[in-house]
């Protein structure tokens, strides 16, 4: 015989063989009055249906057919060994056929192995593996014998393990299967104590059936969810308010006429209300661009705000800011009038910048080359002021703290851009002039001698006619009082007798010097420049202003003398 009494033949295994089954050991333990081993867990053996099985007494040395026609047990070194039944042996004790789950099976009495007394035994419920509650074998459970799902052969007690429990996951099965751990009970108030044996699970055991610790409901998680929800609601409310304010609410605005703190704001040429509002807001004058634009539109004179520098107060209401910008007292600007000479412009800059008299004139003389003059400027060495005719008429910022050269450069840049746009270089050739500078000189004469636009075009024609080489009326002399006044730095209608004027020695004296003066005698405006470039057609050589509103033009000297008589009569009437 081999180990534990197993032989190669059909002899039964010895009861002490650990591979034999539950009967041997449990029978001995039953005889000794002990608890069945392993909690009374039954071992099931397949039986041939509808055939009673007989169990003999092991003590009588008789073999028993173990509940099946052919039961196969794996052997080492053999595929399977079959234990046949010897016919249909009748054993000393015949047992009634029992019905097992409606399939003609008998209950196997584990505790009656030694005595042969077999009774109907109720096997334990699989849910109660330790035999705490009795359950009838086959009570509603299917018989898997003879199928691919049949139970495996028994194992020794040392190798047997309790049936593993299905693993548990943290997945929420849905509303029909239970609650998620986050919303389920068993929070901080659960009892964490274990049972006395240390193996049972109490209410406080946070391990699931799979042995993994259950997740606690975290108070921090609840707080985070609440904060996120509150933040979302607050964000929706904030943006909703902003949406309403942007479309239906009044624009933010200061109240009152501002503080005692003042600030200078420079407004460029061509700036619209929105750009003006942006500059005022950046300087702290108004609270919002929209408020200023609305106030400018509500003011009937709001569109008259011009470019320049404005002395304003901080934190003003938009309406107050518009009113102050329309007040000339708040304008820190230098206004260059059409025809105005540079000497007057220099004086105005000194006053606005609060500089000593003559400061700007000195800087203009010393730094004129760095102020942006065109390359064709100052082509005559007899020019009195290189910047004359290049301080373009308009309004320019000139507030305390600014440098004179900065103000002058702005004016020169404006003039250079304007002249380039008019293409004065090409127009000079068209009118038989020597240089573009002479175009500006003619325009300065037109501006100085005329008063209205309707007169500018005819005066330009007079200039061009007198400059003609075949001129037999004036023989190339312009005979303009304006040039004498410029040479003398005066501004008067009574320049003296013609004979005396012809004795005055100065390059700008057109009563003595033929042709144009060395340079412009003032800063011509847009109307005078356009008239110079588009003179009227005519043969006029003379003109005289009878009064402020009437200028008479003549082609001959005789006609001109008649017009002068009218002028003298008008003067006597006004003086009498």
C-alpha positions in Angstrom: 0.0 0.0 0.0 1.0 3.5 -0.6 1.1 6.4 1.9 -2.1 6.7 4.0 -3.1 3.2 2.9 -3.9 4.0 -0.7 -3.3 1.2 -3.1 -3.3 1.0 -6.8 -6.5 -1.1 -6.8 -10.0 -0.5 -5.9 -9.5 -0.6 -2.2 -11.1 2.4 -0.4 -8.9 5.1 1.1 -8.1 5.0 4.8 -10.2 7.3 6.8 -7.1 9.2 8.0 -6.2 10.0 4.4 -6.5 13.8 4.2 -7.6 13.5 0.6 -10.4 11.0 1.5 -13.2 13.5 2.4 -15.1 14.7 5.3 -16.6 11.3 6.4 -13.5 9.8 8.1 -12.5 12.7 10.3 -15.9 14.0 11.0 -17.1 10.6 12.0 -14.4 10.3 14.5 -15.0 13.7 15.8 -18.7 12.9 16.1 -17.9 9.8 18.1 -15.8 11.9 20.4 -18.7 14.4 20.8 -16.7 17.2 19.1 -18.0 19.9 16.8 -17.8 18.8 13.2 -14.6 20.0 11.5 -14.6 23.2 9.5 -17.9 24.3 10.8 -19.9 21.4 9.4 -19.2 22.4 5.8 -20.6 19.5 3.7 -18.8 17.9 0.8 -21.0 17.0 -2.1 -20.6 14.0 -4.2 -22.5 13.5 -7.4 -25.0 10.7 -7.6 -26.6 8.9 -10.4 -30.2 10.2 -10.6 -33.1 7.9 -9.9 -30.9 5.2 -8.3 -30.8 4.6 -4.6 -27.4 4.5 -3.1 -26.3 2.2 -0.2 -23.8 3.1 2.4 -22.0 0.4 4.3 -20.4 0.6 7.6 -16.7 1.2 7.3 -16.2 -0.8 10.5 -17.6 -4.0 8.9 -15.0 -3.8 6.2 -17.5 -3.5 3.5 -17.2 -1.2 0.6 -19.8 1.4 -0.2 -20.6 2.9 -3.4 -20.0 6.6 -3.0 -23.1 8.1 -4.4 -22.4 7.8 -8.1 -22.2 5.2 -10.8 -18.7 6.4 -11.8 -16.9 8.9 -9.6 -13.5 10.0 -10.8 -10.8 11.2 -8.6 -7.5 12.6 -10.0 -4.4 10.6 -9.0 -0.8 11.5 -9.3 0.6 10.0 -12.4 -2.8 8.9 -13.6 -5.4 10.7 -15.5 -8.4 9.5 -13.5 -9.1 6.3 -11.5 -12.6 4.9 -11.5 -14.0 3.1 -8.5 -16.6 0.8 -9.8 -19.5 -0.6 -7.9 -19.6 -4.3 -7.6 -23.0 -4.9 -9.2 -25.8 -3.7 -7.0 -24.5 -4.8 -3.7 -27.0 -5.1 -0.9 -25.4 -3.9 2.3 -26.5 -5.1 5.7 -28.6 -2.2 6.3 -30.9 -1.0 3.6 -31.8 2.7 3.6 -34.9 4.2 2.2 -34.5 6.2 -0.9 -34.5 9.9 -0.1 -35.5 12.7 -2.4 -32.9 15.4 -2.8 -34.2 18.5 -4.3 -36.7 16.5 -6.4 -33.9 14.5 -8.0 -33.9 11.3 -6.1 -30.8 12.1 -4.0 -30.1 11.1 -0.4 -28.9 13.3 2.3 -25.4 12.2 3.4 -25.1 11.8 7.2 -21.6 13.0 8.1 -22.1 12.3 11.7 -23.4 8.8 11.3 -20.3 7.3 9.7 -19.4 5.0 12.5 -22.9 3.8 13.4 -24.5 3.5 10.0 -27.6 5.3 11.3 -28.4 7.7 8.4 -31.1 10.3 8.9 -32.2 13.1 6.8 -29.7 15.8 7.5 -30.2 19.5 6.8 -27.0 21.0 5.4 -26.0 24.5 6.4 -26.9 27.5 4.4 -24.0 28.7 2.2 -24.6 32.2 3.7 -23.9 30.7 7.1 -20.6 28.9 6.5 -20.0 28.3 10.2 -23.2 26.3 10.7 -24.9 28.7 12.9 -28.2 28.1 11.2 -29.4 24.9 9.7 -30.6 24.7 6.2 -32.1 21.8 4.2 -29.9 20.5 1.5 -31.3 21.2 -1.9 -33.7 23.7 -0.6 -34.3 25.6 -3.8 -30.7 25.1 -5.0 -30.0 23.5 -8.4 -28.0 20.3 -8.7 -24.8 20.8 -10.6 -23.7 17.2 -10.6 -23.0 15.8 -13.9 -22.6 19.2 -15.4 -19.5 21.3 -16.3 -20.2 23.2 -13.1 -19.8 20.2 -10.8 -17.9 20.7 -7.6 -14.2 20.0 -7.7 -12.8 17.1 -5.7 -12.3 17.6 -2.0 -9.1 19.0 -0.7 -7.3 18.2 2.5 -8.3 20.3 5.5 -4.9 22.0 5.5 -5.6 23.3 2.0 -9.2 24.2 2.3 -10.2 27.9 2.4 -13.4 29.6 3.0 -15.3 30.6 -0.1 -14.0 34.0 -1.3 -16.5 36.8 -1.1 -17.1 38.9 -4.2 -15.0 42.1 -4.3 -16.7 45.3 -3.6 -16.2 48.5 -5.5 -16.8 52.1 -4.8 -19.0 52.5 -7.9 -22.4 53.9 -7.3 -24.8 51.3 -8.7 -27.5 53.8 -9.2 -30.7 54.8 -7.5 -32.2 51.4 -7.9 -29.2 49.5 -6.4 -28.3 51.7 -3.4 -26.7 55.0 -2.5 -23.2 56.1 -3.2 -20.8 56.1 -0.3 -20.8 59.9 -0.2 -24.5 60.1 0.5 -24.8 56.9 2.5 -25.0 56.6 6.3 -22.2 55.5 8.5 -20.5 58.8 9.0 -18.4 60.0 11.9 -20.9 58.7 14.5 -20.5 55.0 13.6 -19.2 52.6 16.1 -15.6 51.7 15.3 -15.2 48.9 17.8 -14.6 45.3 16.6 -16.2 42.2 18.0 -14.6 40.3 20.8 -12.8 37.8 18.7 -11.2 40.5 16.6 -12.5 38.8 13.4 -16.1 39.8 13.3 -17.2 43.1 11.8 -19.0 45.6 13.9 -21.0 48.7 12.8 -17.8 50.8 12.9 -15.7 48.5 10.7 -15.1 50.5 7.6 -13.8 47.7 5.5 -16.1 46.5 2.8 -16.7 42.9 1.9 -13.6 42.9 -0.3 -11.4 44.0 2.5 -10.9 47.6 1.3 -11.5 50.4 3.7 -14.7 52.3 3.0 -14.3 56.0 2.0 -15.5 58.5 4.6 -17.7 61.2 3.8 -15.4 64.2 4.1 -16.5 67.5 5.6 -13.9 69.3 3.5 -15.5 67.8 0.3 -18.8 69.2 1.3 -17.3 72.5 2.0 -15.6 72.6 -1.3 -18.8 71.7 -3.1 -20.7 74.4 -1.2 -18.0 77.0 -2.0 -18.0 76.1 -5.7 -21.8 76.3 -5.8 -21.7 79.6 -4.0 -19.0 81.0 -6.3 -20.9 79.9 -9.4 -24.1 81.6 -8.2 -22.1 84.7 -7.2 -20.3 84.8 -10.6 -23.6 84.5 -12.5 -25.0 87.4 -10.4 -21.9 89.6 -10.9 -21.8 89.1 -14.7 -25.5 89.5 -14.9 -25.2 92.8 -13.1 -22.4 93.9 -15.4 -24.5 92.9 -18.4 -27.4 95.0 -17.1 -25.1 98.0 -16.3 -23.4 97.9 -19.7 -26.7 98.0 -21.6 -29.2 99.7 -19.3 -27.4 101.2 -16.3 -26.0 104.8 -16.1 -22.3 105.1 -16.8 -20.1 105.6 -13.7 -19.5 109.3 -13.0 -18.1 111.6 -10.4 -20.3 114.2 -8.7 -19.5 117.9 -8.4 -17.0 120.2 -10.0 -13.9 118.3 -8.9 -11.2 118.7 -6.3 -8.7 121.4 -5.8 -6.0 119.4 -7.6 -5.5 120.4 -11.3 -4.0 118.6 -14.2 -3.2 119.5 -17.8 -4.7 117.2 -20.5 -3.5 117.4 -24.1 -6.1 116.7 -26.8 -4.7 116.0 -30.3 -6.1 117.2 -33.5 -9.0 115.2 -34.9 -9.8 113.5 -31.6 -13.3 112.3 -31.2 -15.4 112.2 -28.0 -14.3 108.7 -27.1 -10.6 109.5 -27.4 -11.0 112.7 -25.4 -12.9 110.7 -22.8 -10.1 108.2 -22.6 -7.5 110.9 -22.1 -9.6 112.5 -19.4 -10.2 109.2 -17.6 -6.4 108.4 -17.7 -5.7 111.8 -16.1 -8.3 111.2 -13.4 -10.6 114.0 -14.5 -13.7 111.9 -15.3 -14.7 108.5 -14.0 -15.7 106.8 -17.3 -15.4 107.4 -21.0 -19.1 106.7 -21.5 -20.1 109.4 -19.0 -18.0 112.0 -20.9 -19.3 111.0 -24.3 -22.9 111.2 -23.0 -22.3 114.6 -21.4 -20.7 115.9 -24.6 -23.7 114.8 -26.6 -26.1 116.4 -24.2 -24.3 119.7 -24.3 -25.3 121.8 -27.4 -21.8 123.1 -27.8 -20.0 119.8 -27.0 -18.9 119.4 -30.6 -16.9 122.7 -30.4 -14.2 121.2 -28.2 -10.9 121.8 -30.1 -7.5 120.3 -29.9 -5.1 121.7 -27.4 -4.1 121.6 -23.8 -6.7 122.1 -21.0 -6.2 122.9 -17.4 -8.9 120.8 -15.6 -9.6 119.5 -12.1 -9.5 115.9 -11.0 -12.7 113.9 -10.2 -15.0 116.2 -12.1 -18.5 115.2 -13.2 -18.5 114.6 -16.9 -20.9 117.5 -17.5 -18.6 119.9 -15.5 -15.6 118.7 -17.5 -17.4 119.5 -20.8 -18.3 123.0 -19.5 -14.8 123.8 -18.4 -13.2 122.6 -21.7 -15.5 125.0 -23.5 -14.3 127.9 -21.3 -11.3 129.7 -22.9 -9.8 130.3 -19.5 -9.2 126.6 -19.0 -7.4 126.2 -22.3 -3.6 126.0 -22.0 -3.1 126.5 -25.7 -1.3 128.7 -28.1 -3.5 129.8 -31.0 -1.7 130.6 -34.2 -4.0 132.8 -36.3 -3.8 132.8 -40.1 -1.4 135.5 -41.2 0.1 136.0 -37.7 3.8 136.6 -37.6 6.2 134.5 -35.6 7.1 137.4 -33.3 3.5 137.3 -31.9 3.5 133.5 -31.6 6.8 133.5 -29.6 5.3 136.0 -27.2 2.2 133.8 -26.7 4.3 130.7 -26.0 6.4 132.6 -23.4 3.2 133.7 -21.6 1.6 130.2 -21.6 4.8 128.5 -20.4 5.4 131.3 -17.9 8.8 132.0 -19.3 10.7 135.3 -19.5 10.0 137.4 -22.6 12.2 136.6 -25.6 13.0 133.0 -24.4 11.1 131.2 -27.2 12.4 133.6 -29.9 16.0 132.9 -28.8 15.4 129.1 -28.9 13.8 129.4 -32.3 16.9 131.2 -33.7 19.3 128.7 -32.1 17.5 125.4 -32.7 15.5 126.0 -35.9 17.4 123.3 -37.8 16.3 120.6 -35.4 12.6 121.4 -35.5 11.7 119.6 -38.7 11.8 122.2 -41.4 11.6 120.9 -45.0 14.8 120.7 -46.9 13.8 123.5 -49.3 13.2 126.0 -46.5 15.6 128.9 -45.8 17.1 129.0 -49.3 17.8 132.7 -48.9 20.4 134.1 -46.7 18.4 137.4 -46.2 15.5 135.7 -44.4 14.8 137.4 -41.1 13.3 134.4 -39.4 13.9 130.8 -40.6 10.6 129.6 -39.0 8.5 132.4 -40.6 5.7 130.8 -42.6 6.2 127.4 -40.9 4.2 127.8 -37.7 1.1 126.5 -39.2 -2.1 128.2 -38.0 -4.1 126.2 -35.4 -4.3 125.4 -31.7 -1.4 123.8 -29.9 -0.9 122.6 -26.3 1.3 125.0 -24.3 1.1 124.3 -20.6 3.5 125.2 -17.8 6.3 122.7 -17.6 6.5 122.2 -21.4 9.6 123.2 -23.3 9.3 125.9 -26.0 11.1 123.7 -28.6 8.4 121.0 -28.1 5.6 123.5 -28.9 7.5 124.9 -31.9 8.2 121.5 -33.3 4.6 120.6 -33.2 3.7 123.7 -35.3 6.6 123.1 -37.8 5.6 119.4 -38.2 2.1 120.4 -39.0 3.2 122.9 -41.6 5.6 120.5 -43.3 2.9 117.8 -43.5 0.5 120.3 -45.0 2.9 121.6 -47.6 3.9 118.1 -48.6 0.3 117.1 -49.1 -0.2 120.1 -51.4 2.9 119.2 -53.4 4.2 122.8 -53.4 7.4 121.8 -55.1 5.5 120.9 -58.3 3.2 123.9 -58.1 6.3 126.2 -57.9 7.3 125.2 -61.4 3.8 125.6 -62.7 3.8 129.3 -61.7 7.4 130.0 -62.8 8.6 130.4 -59.2 12.1 129.6 -58.2 11.4 127.4 -55.2 8.6 125.9 -53.1 9.5 128.5 -50.5 8.3 131.2 -52.9 4.9 129.5 -53.0 4.6 130.0 -49.3 5.8 133.6 -49.6 3.1 134.4 -52.2 0.6 132.8 -49.9 1.8 134.9 -47.0 1.3 138.1 -49.1 -2.2 137.0 -50.1 -3.1 136.4 -46.5 -1.6 139.7 -45.3 -3.2 141.9 -48.1 -6.6 140.3 -48.2 -9.4 139.8 -45.7 -12.0 137.5 -47.3 -11.8 134.4 -49.3 -13.5 136.0 -52.2 -10.6 138.4 -52.4 -7.7 135.9 -52.0 -7.9 134.5 -55.5 -7.8 137.9 -57.2 -5.0 139.1 -55.0 -3.0 136.0 -56.0 -3.6 136.9 -59.6 -2.3 140.4 -59.0 0.9 139.0 -57.5 1.6 136.7 -60.4 0.8 139.5 -63.0 3.2 141.9 -61.3 6.0 139.2 -61.2 5.8 138.8 -65.0 8.9 140.0 -66.8 6.9 142.0 -69.4 4.9 143.8 -66.7 4.7 147.5 -67.9 2.4 148.6 -65.1 4.7 148.2 -62.1 7.8 146.9 -63.9 8.3 144.0 -61.5 7.6 145.9 -58.3 4.9 144.6 -56.0 4.5 147.8 -54.0 2.8 146.1 -50.9 2.5 148.0 -47.7 2.5 144.6 -45.8 6.1 143.9 -46.7 7.2 147.3 -45.3 5.3 146.7 -42.1 7.0 143.3 -41.8 10.4 144.9 -42.3 9.7 147.5 -39.7 7.8 145.0 -37.4 4.8 147.2 -37.6 1.2 146.8 -38.5 -0.4 150.0 -39.9 -2.3 151.3 -42.9 -0.4 154.6 -43.0 3.0 153.5 -44.1 3.8 157.0 -45.5 4.3 158.5 -48.9 5.4 156.3 -51.8 8.5 158.4 -52.5 9.6 157.9 -48.9 8.9 154.2 -49.0 11.1 153.8 -52.0 14.0 155.2 -50.0 13.6 152.7 -47.2 16.5 150.2 -47.6 15.4 146.7 -46.6 15.3 143.4 -48.6 11.6 143.1 -47.6 10.7 146.5 -49.0 8.8 145.7 -52.2 8.6 149.4 -53.0 12.3 149.4 -53.6 13.2 145.7 -54.4 11.7 144.0 -57.4 10.1 140.6 -57.1 9.2 138.6 -53.9 10.7 139.3 -50.5 13.4 136.8 -49.3 10.8 134.7 -47.4 7.3 134.6 -46.0 6.0 137.6 -44.0 3.6 135.6 -41.9 2.0 132.2 -41.5 -0.6 131.7 -44.2 -3.8 129.8 -43.6 -5.4 127.1 -45.6 -7.6 129.4 -47.6 -4.7 131.7 -48.6 -2.6 128.7 -49.7 -5.4 127.2 -51.8 -6.0 130.6 -53.4 -2.3 130.9 -54.2 -2.4 127.5 -55.9 -5.7 128.3 -57.8 -5.7 132.0 -58.6 -8.5 133.7 -60.4 -8.2 134.5 -64.1 -7.8 138.2 -64.9 -5.5 141.0 -65.9 -5.6 142.9 -62.6 -2.5 144.7 -61.5 -4.0 146.9 -58.8 -6.4 146.7 -55.8 -7.4 148.8 -52.9 -9.6 148.2 -49.9 -12.2 151.0 -49.8 -13.4 149.7 -46.4 -13.3 146.6 -44.3 -15.9 144.8 -46.5 -15.0 146.1 -50.0 -11.9 145.7 -52.1 -11.7 147.2 -55.6 -9.4 145.7 -58.4 -8.1 147.5 -61.5 -6.2 146.6 -64.6 -4.7 150.0 -65.3 -3.2 152.7 -63.2 -5.9 155.2 -64.2 -8.6 152.9 -63.0 -6.7 152.3 -59.8 -6.5 156.1 -59.2 -10.2 156.4 -59.3 -10.5 153.6 -56.8 -8.0 155.4 -54.6 -10.2 158.5 -54.6 -13.1 156.4 -53.3 -10.8 155.1 -50.6 -9.9 158.6 -49.5 -13.5 159.7 -49.4 -14.3 156.7 -47.2 -11.4 157.6 -44.8 -12.6 161.2 -44.5 -16.1 160.1 -43.7 -15.0 157.7 -41.0 -12.7 160.4 -39.4 -15.3 163.2 -39.5 
